[in-house]
């Protein structure tokens, strides 16, 4: 653990990404106290530019942009984390079964994985949400179901290499069953690289939620960065701040999770980094 922390801290970009993610978590937890006002409250000062009264300005209905960005952090992180957990759970199970049992089952699951990989995720998500209706639960479920193939391939590769190791052969020799050997002995050793993919999945989920909301398919009852961009489309000429601040929040958050994932990957696999250098 000490070696991991030492290698991670040396990566300044990763530390910066981790710091930004930590700040986002604090903002999400303290949103009711940090936001100047209710983000859905309609005010009289429509299109007020950024200033002392409204740091990020207001929109066409006088709603405070800063409050919207603060409360939007909650939705973005919630969707990102829950969708990543959903896709990771599916990918881990599929990858472990495919890698351990092999044969026809491996071929079937890998063909299914390839099918999901070639699907246009955003378009398919838009179609599903448009048919079944929007809602935070549906958005999380759709993003999670469409995002598991990368995790499945990673876990499958790890299980394939580990199931031939000596500890696996020793477990078989003492009568350990296949299911127990796969999920209790082999899978835990194949999980560390999945942390990297999981962090990248969070970034992709946040970006996809923003995309769905931008096209009007988000949950209208909740404030999200994508919904703020959707509401600002008609008023781009009236105020640059309507899109700059929520757009910057999406950009820096996605970049932070990517930097964090790269840093964790470098810390877990220093030999790969040395080869790349």
N, C-alpha and C positions, 0 to 999 in steps of 0.2 A: 504493500500500500504506500509506503514512504517513497519508493522508487517511482511509482505511478504519479504521485503528487509532485515530486521533484521534476519529472519530465513534463508534466502538464504545465506547471508554473513557468517553465522556460519558454513555452509558446505564448508570446504576448498577445497574439490575435485570439487564441483560445481563451486566455484570461479575460480579455476584453469582452468576448462573447458571453462568457460565464457571468461576468459582472452585470452585463445588460439583462440577461435572463433573471438574475437575482433581483435586480431593480424592478423588473416587470412583475415578479411574484409579489414583492412588497406592495407595489401599486395596486395589483389585483386584490390583495387582501385588505388593503386600506382604502379602497375606492370611495366608500361612503364618507370618509373623513378627509380625503385628499381632494375630492372633486368640489369645486366652488359652489355648485348647485345641482339640482336634479337635471340630468342631461335631456330629459323629455319635456321639461317645463318650457312652455312657450312664453317668450318675452316680447317687449315692445321694441327693443333695439335690434331690428333686423339688419343683417349685413354690416354689423359693426366691425371695423377692422381691428386687428390685434393692437392692444394698448393696455393702459393701466387698469381700465375697467374690465376688459375681457382679454386675457393674455393671448388666447388663440383666436379671438374674434367670435362672431356669432353667425348662424346660418340664416336662411330666408325667413324662418319663423322665430328668430330671436333666441334660438337655443345655443347654449354655450358650447363651443367646440372643444375646449379643454376638458370639460366634464364628460363629453362624449368619448374623447380619446381615453380618458382614465377608465371609465366604465367599460369601454370596448376592449380593454386589456383583459378583463375577466372572461369575456366571451371567446376571444381569440385563444387564450391559454386553455380554457375549458375544452373547446372543440379540438385544439391541437393535441392535448394530452389524452383525452378520451378516445379520439379517433386513432391515435398512435397505439394506444393500449389494445384497441380492438383489432387493428391490422396486425400488430405484433403477435397477439394471441393466436389468431388464425394462422399466420405464417409459421410460427414456432411449431404448432401441432402438425400442420401439413408437411413442413420440412423434416421434422423428426420422424414421422411415419414413413415418408418417402425414402429418406436416407437409411433408415434402419432395416426396413423390411424388403426394400428393393424389388426386383423382378417386375411383374406386370403392374403391381400397385405403384411402384415408383414411376413407371412410364405413364400411367393414367394421371397421377397427380401432377407430373411435370407438364403434360399436355394441357391440363387445366390451368396450370400456372402461366403457361405461354399464352393461353387464350385471354386471360385477364391482363397480361402485359401488353398485348397489342390493341386492347380496347382504348379508345380516347376517353380518359378518365373524366375530364371536366365535362365533356359533352354528354357522356352517359349519366353522370351525376345530375346534370341539369335536367335531363329527360326524366329520370326517376323522381326528382323533387317536384318537377312540374306536374307529373301524373298523380303522385301520392300526397302532395302538399308539403309545404315547408314546415319547419319546426326544428328546434335545436337537437332533439333526439334523432330525428330522421337524418339530419345533416351529418351528425356524428356517425351514425350507423352506415350510411351510404359511403362516406369517405373511408371509414374503416374497412368495409367489405371490398372496396376497390383498390386498397393500397397494400395488400399483404404479399404479393409475389416476390418482391426483393428480399423480404425477411425469410420467406420459405426457401429460396435458393441458397441463402447464406447458411441457414441452419442445416439444410440437407448436406451441403459440402462439409460442414463441421462434423456431422454425425457419421458421414461416410468415412472420414479419416479416423475418427475416434473408435468406431466399433471394431476395428481390427487391432487396437492397442492391447497390450498385455493385461491391463486391468479388466478389460471387457472379457478377454479369454478366461481369466481367472474367475470372474463372476459366473460365466457359463459353466465352468468346471465344477463349481460348488452348487449348481442347480438353481441359480437365479433365473426367474422367468423373463421372457422377452419384454413384456410391458414394463416390468420393474427395472430391468437393465437399461431400457431405452430412456425412460423418463426420470429415473432416480439416479442412475450412474453416468450415462453418456450425455444426456441433454444438458445438465448443469455445467459440464465442461465446455459445451459448445455455445453457451449463452453470452460470454463477455463481448464478443464482436457485435452481438445483437444490440448492445447499448448504443453503439454508433449509429446503426441504421434506425433505431428508435428515435434518436434526437433529430435525425434528418426527416423522419416521417412526421414529427411534430411540425417542423417548418413547412413541409408540403401540405399538411392538413390546414394550417393557418392560411396559407396562400389559396388553397382551394375554397375554404369557407369564405374568404374575402371575394374570390371570383364569383361564387354563387350569389352572395349578397349584392355584389356590384350589378349583377344582371337581374336583381329584383327577386331572387329566390331564397333570400335569407329570412330569418324569423323577424317579422316587423314589430313584434312586441318587445324585442331586446335591442339594445344599442351595440352595434359592432362597427369595426372600422370599414368593412365592406358596405354596410348599410349606409354609413355616412357618405361614402363615395357615390353610392347610387343616388342618394337624395341630392347630391351636389351637381349631378350631371347637367341639369337644366340651367344652372346658375354659374357656370364656369367664368363667364365674362363679368359677373357682378362681384366676385371675391375670390382671389387666388388662394386664400387661406382655407377655403372650404375643402379643398382636395389635398393641399400640401401637407397638412398636419396628420390626418389619418393615413395618407399614402406613405409619409415618412415613417410612421409607426409600424406599418406593415413591412416596409423595406428593411428597417434596422432590426426588427424582430426576427424575420426570416434569415437575414444575414448572421445574426447572433447565434441562432441555433445551428446554422451550418458551420460557423467557426468553432462552436463548442464541440460539435460532432467530429470535426477534423482534429481538434486538439485531443479529444479522448482517443481517437484512432491512433494518433501518433504516440500517445503515452502508452497505449496497450501494445502497439506493434512498433517499437523503436527500430527493429531490424529492417522493416519495410520502408521506414522513412530514410534510413541510411542508404538503402539500395536506390531509392528514388533520387537521393541527392547525388 
